[in-house]
């Protein structure tokens, strides 16, 4: 049976039967999921921003590749610090 062949009332009954045994999620759970879902993106953003700033300064000051390396490692440290802060916040809740 295809899902589109079911009547809307029957779909609601199936959904209710499926979710009956699950515990309800609280708003704080959804907030935590939202915060944790941004960890990877913010880590990569810190790396790119650090490396990009170092690369730009390398071009400006003619110090290639040293400021790019420095910017990358500063971005790495900022990303790790951000992940640490989010995980500390998650552990408190």
C-alpha positions as CSV (number, residue, x, y, z in Angstrom):
1,X,0.0,0.0,0.0
2,X,1.4,3.4,-1.0
3,X,1.2,6.2,1.6
4,X,-0.8,8.5,-0.8
5,X,-3.5,5.8,-1.0
6,X,-4.2,6.1,2.7
7,X,-6.9,8.3,4.0
8,X,-5.7,11.3,6.1
9,X,-7.5,9.9,9.2
10,X,-5.8,6.5,8.8
11,X,-2.3,8.2,8.5
12,X,-3.0,10.0,11.8
13,X,-3.9,6.8,13.4
14,X,-0.8,5.1,12.2
15,X,1.4,8.0,13.4
16,X,-0.3,8.0,16.8
17,X,0.3,4.2,17.1
18,X,4.0,4.7,16.1
19,X,4.7,7.5,18.6
20,X,2.7,6.1,21.5
21,X,5.6,4.5,23.2
22,X,8.0,7.4,22.8
23,X,8.7,9.9,25.6
24,X,7.7,13.4,24.8
25,X,10.5,15.8,24.0
26,X,10.8,19.0,26.0
27,X,11.7,22.4,24.6
28,X,15.1,22.2,26.2
29,X,15.8,19.0,24.3
30,X,15.1,20.8,21.0
31,X,17.3,23.7,22.1
32,X,20.1,21.3,22.9
33,X,19.7,19.6,19.5
34,X,19.8,23.0,17.8
35,X,23.0,24.0,19.6
36,X,24.8,20.7,18.9
37,X,23.8,20.8,15.2
38,X,25.9,23.9,14.7
39,X,29.1,22.6,16.2
40,X,30.6,21.2,13.0
41,X,29.7,24.3,10.9
42,X,31.2,26.7,13.4
43,X,34.4,24.6,13.7
44,X,34.9,24.7,9.9
45,X,34.0,28.4,9.8
46,X,36.7,29.2,12.5
47,X,39.3,27.2,10.5
48,X,38.4,29.0,7.2
49,X,38.3,32.4,8.8
50,X,41.7,31.9,10.5
51,X,43.4,30.6,7.4
52,X,41.7,33.2,5.2
53,X,42.9,36.0,7.5
54,X,46.4,34.7,7.5
55,X,46.5,34.3,3.8
56,X,45.3,37.8,3.3
57,X,47.9,39.1,5.7
58,X,50.5,37.1,3.9
59,X,49.7,38.8,0.6
60,X,49.7,42.2,2.3
61,X,53.0,41.7,4.2
62,X,54.8,39.3,1.8
63,X,55.4,36.7,4.5
64,X,54.0,33.7,2.7
65,X,53.3,31.0,4.0
66,X,53.9,31.8,7.7
67,X,50.9,33.9,8.5
68,X,48.7,31.4,6.7
69,X,50.0,28.7,9.0
70,X,49.6,30.9,12.1
71,X,46.0,31.8,11.0
72,X,45.1,28.2,10.4
73,X,46.3,27.1,13.9
74,X,44.6,30.1,15.5
75,X,41.4,29.1,13.7
76,X,41.9,25.5,14.9
77,X,42.3,26.7,18.5
78,X,39.2,28.9,18.2
79,X,37.2,26.0,16.7
80,X,38.3,23.6,19.5
81,X,37.4,26.2,22.1
82,X,34.0,26.7,20.6
83,X,33.3,23.0,20.6
84,X,34.5,22.8,24.2
85,X,32.1,25.6,25.2
86,X,29.1,24.1,23.5
87,X,29.8,20.7,25.0
88,X,30.1,22.3,28.5
89,X,26.8,24.0,28.0
90,X,25.3,20.7,26.8
91,X,26.6,18.9,29.9
92,X,25.0,21.4,32.2
93,X,21.5,20.7,30.8
